[in-house]
Amino acid sequence: MAANQKKSRFSLKTRSLAMLLLGLAVLGLIASSPCTAAPVQDSLSTGSTRNKLLLISFDGFRWDYDRDVETPNLDKMAWDGVKALYATPAFLTITSPSHFTMLTGRYIENHGVIHNMWFNTTTQEKKQYYMTQFVDSYWDNGSLPIWITAQRQGLKAGSLHFPGTAATYQGETVMVRQVEPHFYDHSNESEWRLNIDEVIDEWFHQQDLDFVSLYFGEPDLIGHTYGPDSPERKEMVRQVDRTVGYIRDKIQDHGLTDRLNVIMTADHGMTTVLRSGQVEEIILSKIPGFSFKDIQFQLLDYGPLGMLLPKEGMLEKVYQALKGSHPHLHVYKKEDMPERLHYSKHPRLLPIILIADPGYIVNGFFPVHFNKGEHGFDNEAMDMKAFFRAVGPDFQSDLMVGPFDLVDLYPLMCHLLGIKPEIHDGHLNKSKDMLVPPTTTGGNDGDPGKNTHMEVLIGLSAVMGFLVLVFIITISYHVCKGNKA
């Protein structure tokens, strides 16, 4: 009887010891596993090794503007970094919608900034481009610009003159900002240099900002006024090129060359407007069967895109009158818009959307604008494509890449900043080939020490797993032997 009790106590102790040692071994295995020891990083660079980022937009700089003008500074930027054949903006190819796509990575039907103009179909009120910058509810539609996302994740952001800078998003504004005055001279080269000095010297160097967006209003304005093929446009491209050289010199003077990535692009291109005498213009009031008496609200006389809200019960009549009325006018019910344009789903879009072919303008009662250059056309048109350059410690050098979409710029910027992006429509794999391979970058993903550490952890995990297996077999053998005894 005593012997049986002793054997029972031995077995119990042995099993208890076995379970304790097994638990400790399993905990050791979990603690040494790669998943626990080193969480997967999605970003290029985080923490103290993160590089800064400057996003620059030269409004209306078409993809081929460097082909008929000497641009030594843009050429050197391409040699030192990356040049894309062209970048395709989102549709609608105008300033505010396209820039907000850069900042959010959302198509325009998703972020809701559908036009340069804010409007109210009930009151008939319209606000032009500048005043629309201050309508918070127009911009704050649930799509957060990258400034706010970066700030919420501990970074410091700034913006100078970039569309959307003046607005408040979910109660937050960009930390450091400058909004241009109403009648600002967007063509003044001296003002450009003062703005560059503020961004490079004060914001990046002194205030140690992590991300800044910087906007220049040219060569868009000169392209509208004189046309994209004019001598004036070519001279403005030379001014842009001088400015690119000034920016890079300032970056070097402040010791930022190896710590600052620079992305330079545009919101759209520009094409020549075809006028009366050359073509039959699109004037809605002259179309048989169409009457403005059937329209409750219209957004016309603003380039190649128009939108109409017919009065109740008049939609089909208006649509049928306009459809096929001009060989260079495309008429859609908004739900029938081509899917590739991503311009149909937002409730702000009006029921009938009119799009003119390149060179044509949608006029209402009669022509009221006489620009020689225009944009806002289908983003498949080559004249709507934008230029793209990038340079900095995380970009490859002397690399020409193929075309990509500007909606893909957002995930690239988040990747460079090491922040988790919001929901977006872009794809990092469309632009990641621009980057220095991870094994040679300064970020965590390319840290050779981290890679070696991971390999050691994986090896230790395998050894621990084998030892645990041997331990279990050994203990099980002794427990069974003790029970038999």
N, C-alpha and C positions, 0 to 999 in steps of 0.2 A: 504493500500500500504506500509506504513512504517512498519507495523507489519510483513508483508511478508518478507521485506528486512532484518528486524532484525532476523527473524527466519532463513532465508537463511544464514546470516552471522554466526549465532550460529552453524548451521549444518556444515558449512565449517570449522569453528574453531575446532569443536568437531572432525570432520574427520581428520583434520590435526594433532591435538594432538594425536588422536588414532594411526595414522600411525607412528608418531615420537616415541611414547612409544613402539609400536610394533617392530619397527626397532631396538630400543635400547635393547629390551628384546631378540630378535633373536641374536643380536651381543653378548649379554651376554651368551646366550646358546652356541653359536659357540666357544666363548673364553674358556668356562669351559668344553668343550667336551674332552674326553680322547685323541682323535686323534690329537688335536691341542696342548694340554698341555704336552703330553708325547709321542713323536714319538716312534714307535716300534723299538726295538733294536734287531738286528740279531746276535750280537756278545755276547760272554760269558762275556767279561770284556772290558770296555772302560775307557778312561780318566785315572785318577790317580790310579784307582784300577786295571788296567790291569797288569797281571803278565808277566814276561819275558819268553822266550822260547828258549831252546837249542835243536837242532836236531843233532843227532850223527849217523853216518853210519860206521859200521865195515864191510868193503867190504867182501862179500862171507861168512858171518856167517850164516851157514845153521840153519834151525829151530830147529834141534835136537842135535846141538853140545854140549849142556849142559847135555846131557843124559849119556855120557860115561866119563865125567870129573867132578870133584868136582868144583862147581862154587858158593862159598858162597856169593859173592857180587852180582852176578846176581840173586841169590835166594832171598837175602834180598831186592833187588830192586823190585822183584815181590811181596813180602810180604807187602812192603810199598806202592806199586802202582798197576800197571796193567801188566799182561802178556797175550799175545795172543797165542793161540795154534800155529799159524803160520801166516805169511803174504805172499800173492801171488804177486810177482812182475809183471810188465807189460812184454809182449813179445816184443822185444827180451831181454832175460834175461842176459844182459851184462852191464858193468859198466855205461858208459855215458848215454845211452838211459834210463836205469832204474832210475838213479839218477835224470835225468831231468823230468821224470814223477813225482817223489816225489816233485820236486820244482814247477811244473806247474799244476799238476792234470790232465794232458792230456795224452791220449794214444799216443804211439810212432808214429803212422801214422798221428796224428794231430800236435804234436810238431816238428816233422821233424828231430830230432837227432836220425837217424835210425840205427846208428852203432857207435862203438868206433873210426872207421877210417873215415876221410874225403876222398872223392875221386872225380876225374873228369874223366868222361867216354870219353871225347874228347881228352884230353892230356895224358890220362892213368896215371895221377899222383895220388898217394896215400900218406896220412899222417898217421902215427901211432898215438896211443892214446894221447901221451903227446903233440905233435905238433898240433893235432886237437883242443886242448883246446884254442888255440890262433886264430882260424879262426872264427872271429866274425859272418860272414855271415852264418856259419853252425849252430850256436846256436840261432841267432837272427832271428827267423822265424815268429814272431808275437805272440808267446806264452811267456809271461813275467814270469820269475821266481819270487818266493814270496819275495825275497829281494827287487826287484824294486817296486813291488806293495806296500810293507810295507813302503818303503821310500817315495813314492808318497803320502802316507796318514799320513805322519808326524812321522813315526817311524825311529829308527836308526838300521841298519842291518849290519852284518858282516859275513864273510865266510873264513874258513881256510881249504885249500886243497880240498874242495868239487868240484866235476866235474861241470864245467860251471862257476867257479869263475872268470876265467881270461877274459871272454868275455864281450863285451859291448852290451847293449840291448836298442835299440831306443835312443842311445846317452848317456845312463847312465850305470854306473857300481855299484856293491855293494859298499857301503860307506867305509867300513873297510875290507880289504881283504889281504890274504897271499896265494900266489901260490907257490907250492913246486918247488925247482930246478929240472932240467932235470933228474939227476941221484940221486934222493933222496932215502934214505934208509927207506922204509916204515915199516920196522920190528923193528926199534930201539926203545926200551922201554924208554930210557932216552929222546929221541926226543919227544916221545909221551907226556911225562910229561911236557916238556918245552912248547909244544903246548897247553896243558890243562891250564897251569899257565897263558899263554897269554890270552886265551879266558876267563877264570873265573876272574882272577885278573885284567888284563888291560882292556879288552873289556866290560865285564859285570859290574865289580865293579867300575873301575875308569872312563871309558868312558860312562857308563850307557847305553849300547846298549840294545835294546829290543829283538832282534832275532839274533841268530848265528847258522850257520850250520858248523859242524866239521866232517872231514873225516879221517878215518884210513884205510890204505891199506891192512890190515890183518883181518882175516886169509885167504884172497883170494890167496895171493902169495904162501903161504906155502901149501895151498890146491892144487894149480896147480903143484907145484914142487914134492911133496911127496904123494899126494893123500889124500882124505878126511878121510880115515880110518887109517892114519899113526900116529905113536907116535909123530912125529913133529907137526902135526896138533893139537893133544891133548895138547901139551905143549904150543902152541900158544893160544889156548883157555884159558889156565890158565893165560897167560899174559894179554889177554883181560879182564879177570875177575879181576885181580889185578888193571888194569886201571880203570875199573868201580868203584872199591872201592876208588881209588885215586880221581876220578872226584867228587864223592859224598862227600868225606872228604873236598875237596877244596870248594865246594859249601857251606858246613856247616861253614867252617872257615871264610868265607866272609859274613856270615849272609844272604845268599840267599835262604835257604831251603824253606822258606815260600813265596818266591816271584818268584821262577824260576821253570817252568815246563821243564822236560827233556824227550825227546822221543828218543829212541835208537832202531835202526833197521839195515837192510842190503839190498843191491840191488838185491841179488840172493843167491842161495845155491851153491852146488858143487856135482859132481858125479864122480865115478871112470871111467877112460877111458879103454875101452876094446881094447887090442892090437893084432897084428898078432900072430897066434898060438892059441889064444883064439877064435877069430872070423874072418870072412872074412871082411877085411877092405873095406871102400868105397873109391875107386880111380877112378876118372872120366876118366882118360886117358885109362883105361883098359876096359871101357864099349863099347861093340860092337855097331857100328853105330854112336858113338859120336866122334867128332873131334874138337879140339881147333881152327882149321882153320875156323870154322863157327862162332866163337865168336869174337865180337868186344872188349868186356871188361868183366873181371871176378873179383869177389871178393870171393876168396877161401882160403883154408888153414888157417882159422881163427875159429876153433872150429866146432860146428855142423851145422852152417848156411852158405850157399853159395848163391851168386847171380850172374846171367849171363845176359849179354846184347848180344843177337845174332846179327850177321850181318843182313843187310836188306834182307828180304825174307827167312831167315833161322830159324825163331822162331819155326815154327811147326815141322821142321825136328829135331831140338835140343830137343824140348819138347818130341817128340815121342821116341827118342833114349834113353832118360833118364828115362822116366816114366816106372815104374815097373822093372827097371834094377837091383835093389838091394832090398831085403826084408826089410831093415831098413833105406831106403832113401825115403822120401816123396817129390815129385816134383809137383810144382804148377806154373801155370801162375798167376801172382800177383793178378789179379782180381778174381781168384778162391780160394784165401787163405781163410781158415776158419774164419768166421766173429768174433768168440770169441777171436781170436788173435789180432784183430785190427792192422793189419800189411799189409795193401794192398793199401791204398788210397793215400799215399804221392807220389808226382812225383819223388822223389829221389830213390824210390824203383825200382829195375830193373825188367824187364819183366818176368824172370824166377827165382823162389825162391826155394832153396833146404833146407830141414830140416831133420837132422838125428835123429834117436831114441836115447834115453839116453845111453851113453857109446860109441857111434860111432862118428866119425869125418868125415867131408867132405874134402877129399884131392883132389888136382888138378892133376898134373902130377905124383906125388909120395909123400909119407908122408914127411913133413918137420918139424913138431912139435911133440914133444915127452912128452908132459905133462902127468902126471899120474892122474890129476884131471881136470875137465872141466865143464863149464856152457854155457848157451846160448840155452839150450833145451826148449822144450814146457813148458810153465809155469804151466801146469797141473801136470807135473812130481813132485812127492814129494821132490826129491832131489834138486829141484829149489826153494823151499819155503824158506823164510827168517825168522829170529827170530824177536821178537818185545817185548820191555819193555817200560813202561812210568811211571813216578812218578812226583809228584809235587802238589801244592795246589789245582789245578783244576781237578786232577785225583782221582778216588776212590782208596781205599787201599785193598790189599789182594783179588784182583779180577782177575779171569781167564775168558777171553772172547774167543769166537770162532774165526775161521779164517776170515780175511778180506783182501781186495785188497789194495795194496800200492797206487793205484790211489786215494783212499779215504783219504789218509793222508793229502793232500793239503787242502781240505775244513776244516778238523779238525784243522790244524795249523792256518788258517785264522780266524776260530772261536775263538781259544784261544787268538790270537793277537788282536781281535776286529777290523779286517779290512775287507773291502768288497772285495771278491775274483774276479779274472778275470773269463772269461768263462772257464769252466773245465768239466771234464768227471766223477768226483768223486761224492760221496754222503755222506753228513754229517751223515745221519741217520744210516749209516753202522758202525759208530764209536762213536756216541754220548753217548752210554751206558757206555763207559769208564769213563765218567766225573761225578764229584760230582753233584747231582741234583741241578738245578739252585737256589732253595730256600736257599741253604746253602753255595753257593760259594761267593767269595768276589766281584764278578762282579755285574753290574747293574741289570742283569736279576734275580739275587738272592737276591736283596736288600729288606728286609722286610719293611723298611720305604717307599721305592718306591711303593711296593705292596699296603700298607695301603693308601698312597696318591692316587693311582689309584682308589681304592675303594671309597674314599671320593669324588673324582671328578665324578665318575659314579653316585653316589647318588645325588650329587648337580645337575648334568645334568638332572636327572629324575625329581627332584623337580622343576627346572626351566622350564622344558617342561610342567609340570602340571600347573604352575602359568601362563605361556604364554597362554595356552588354556583357563583358567578361565578368563584372562584379555580380550582376544578376544571376548568371549561370552558376558561379561559384557558391553564392549564398544559398541558392535553391538546392544545390547538391548537398551541402552540409545540413540544411534543414531536413531534407528527406532522410539522410543518413542517421541524423539524431532521432527522428521519429521512429525509425526501424529499430534502433537500439533500445 
